[in-house]
Amino acid sequence: MKIFGIRLKELRSDARLSQTQLARELNVSAPNICRWEQGGVEPTASNIKAVAEFFNATADYLLGLENDLGEKTSSPTRAPSFVSVTEQIIDEIHTLNEAEKQNILGYVRGLKRNGLV
């Protein structure tokens, strides 16, 4: 569940929370936050729910089933976050077949080779 870790880290960083601070808020250990962010351990359903509620996001967003934050409107206590362009690109790439991925890779390499990126 690598996408969960990526999104958790982004939300935590946007909120300017350390892993220890977030762990206290969610009533879990700081090493668990670290393991979730690194993708080494999958959180339980109740932990996913707690993270979603804390950051005013949906579980679908955290699990990579939505491309945007999917904010709930019922709780105005948390400021909305944004999805980085990198994550949007990754989400889109996951929808491509292998030939399409190779075409994009060739295009990017060509841009780099020509000094355009």
KOLLUM-252195 format. One record per atom (N, C-alpha, C): x negated, y, z negated. Coordinates in steps of 0.001 Angstrom, whole numbers, plus 500000, padded with zeros to 6 digits. Layout:
REM KOLLUM-252195
XYZ/...
END
This chain:
REM KOLLUM-252195
499166498822500000/500000500000500000/499120501244500000/498264501336500989/497323502442501059/498010503800501179/499113503853501916/499797505137502095/500297505682500762/500738504807499860/501184505267498540/500038505990497843/498853505398497865/497692506007497216/497322507346497815/497373507432499140/497056508687499829/498039509772499424/499310509419499446/500336510414499129/500325510785497652/500086509811496791/500002510109495362/498863511082495086/497712510813495669/496555511688495448/496831513094495969/497468513192497135/497771514509497687/498749515270496788/499791514595496338/500764515250495465/500120515669494145/499295514800493594/498625515100492327/497678516284492501/496925516276493586/495987517382493848/496727518689494080/497817518634494849/498614519841495095/499162520409493791/499485519526492861/500011519960491560/498892520336490594/497653520186491050/496465520498490240/496447519731488920/496718518430489042/496693517550487883/495533516580488006/494889516290486911/493881515239486901/494606513897486821/493877512837487074/494469511511486931/494920511289485485/494147511766484541/494487511621483127/495758512377482785/495891513596483293/497097514384483024/498340513712483606/498222513216484837/499356512551485458/499695511260484709/498670510546484293/498900509309483534/499713509584482273/499369510672481584/500116511042480372/501578511335480707/501799512075481784/503157512433482197/503996511203482546/503345510207483155/504060509008483603/504022507873482580/503302508106481475/503175507093480428/502523505807480946/501448505982481707/500630504871482195/499177505208481901/498281504272482156/496864504538481902/496230505280483074/495208506079482783/494485506797483835/493844505831484836/493289504688484376/492760503739485360/493823503228486340/495076503136485882/496140502726486809/496333503759487906/496328505032487555/496462506088488565/495325505957489580/494125505761489082/492951505601489953/493131504402490883/493551503274490328/493737502058491143/494834502248492184/495914502939491807/496986503196492780/496461504054493915/495708505103493584/495201506008494617/494206505305495538/493454504374495000/492474503651495811/493082502452496534/494334502135496219/494992501006496866/494608499661496287/493942499653495135/493506498394494532/494600497649493808/495594498370493314/496708497782492580/497990498431493070/499017497623493271/500305498160493680/501118498523492445/501731499696492450/502567500085491314/503864499275491299/504440499148490134/505736498478490019/506825499393490569/507986498827490792/509114499623491275/509438500739490294/509375500451489005/509683501496488022/508627502596488035/507377502255488324/506334503276488436/506520504128489688/506915503503490787/507175504252492019/508315505232491778/509347504774491095/510485505642490776/510037506816489902/509210506536488896/508728507597488000/507908508631488770/507042508171489668/506230509092490477/507138509929491368/508118509296492012/509040510010492888/509806511086492115/510306510732490948/511053511701490140/510152512834489661/508945512499489256/508031513513488743/507701514552489809/507441514078491038/507038514985492112/508216515451492976/509440515097492579/510619515491493336/510504515039494794/510104513795494974/509952513195496294/510801511933496333/510885511320497480/511609510060497574/510620508905497540/511116507759497107/510283506553497142/509929506215498585/510850506462499511/510565506200500924/509366507011501405/509273508261500983/508115509078501348/506844508467500764/506881508126499487/505694507570498827/505249506262499466/506192505486499961/505882504185500550/505600504262502049/505660505471502604/505356505633504023/506525505357504942/507740505288504403/508912505029505229/509532506308505771/509101507443505254/509505508757505761/508250509532506103/508313510333507152/507162511134507541/507071512448506796/508174512902506226/508125514144505469/508464513861504014/508366514864503207/508478514686501766/509818514139501337/510867514395502064/512173513885501690/512616514393500337/512390515665500089/512692516240498788/514156516104498422/514384515910497154/515733515921496617/516058517365496245/517293517718496359/517683519086496020/518197519206494598/518366518101493894/518984518147492578/518058518627491470/516749518596491679/515833518969490609/514877520060491067/515128521304490701/514278522401491151/513044522605490282/512710521650489396/511622521872488450/510244521730489068/510114521057490199/508808520858490828/508747521623492141/507632522250492384/507445522965493651/507262521948494768/507807522224495956/507643521299497072/506192521223497524/505831520093498062/504491519874498577/504569519834500101/503441519658500749/503448519542502189/502668518291502579/502970517798503756/502280516633504283/501144517141505154/499958516643504908/498820517111505694/498940516636507141/498305517348508024/498309516986509433/497699515602509613/496662515299508850/496027513990508950/497020512877508664/497816513016507629/498807511997507312/499857511884508408/500239513003508980/501216512959510067/500645512201511257/499382512439511547/498731511734512651/498669510241512354/498276509890511141/498198508477510754/499563507817510880/500604508481510406/501949507929510506/502336507675511963/502002508608512840/502330508450514252/501521507318514881/500255507216514536/499398506174515105/499921504789514770/500492504627513580/501026503327513179/502173502866514080/502794503787514816/503911503414515687/503445502994517080/502159503146517378/501645502865518716/501193501421518858/501226500938520101/500663499612520352/499144499746520530/498459498629520636/496987498639520669/496442499396521882/497056499237523046/496586499937524252/496726501452524087/497821501894523502/498022503325523273/496997503870522282/496680503083521261/495662503503520292/494304503631520963/493965502697521848/492685502750522555/492620503967523476/493743504308524117/493785505499524968/493508506762524157/494125506851522989/493907508024522128/492462508074521660/491918506935521284/490523506878520839/489588507359521951/489842506911523187/489031507358524316/489154508854524545/490344509377524408/490576510813524565/489810511616523520/489891511183522272/489191511884521185/487683511817521399/487188510660521787/485743510533522046/485317511451523178/486152511568524214/485848512470525324/485800513924524871/486746514319524025/486739515677523485/485461515942522698/485072514977521883/483854515143521082/482615515200521981/482571514314522956/481436514250523872/481263515577524618/482356516217524943/482321517488525675/482259518702524765/482109518466523459/481977519551522514/483242520363522293/484384519758522547/485650520480522406/486256520333521011/485713519464520214/486146519343518806/484926519160517927/
END
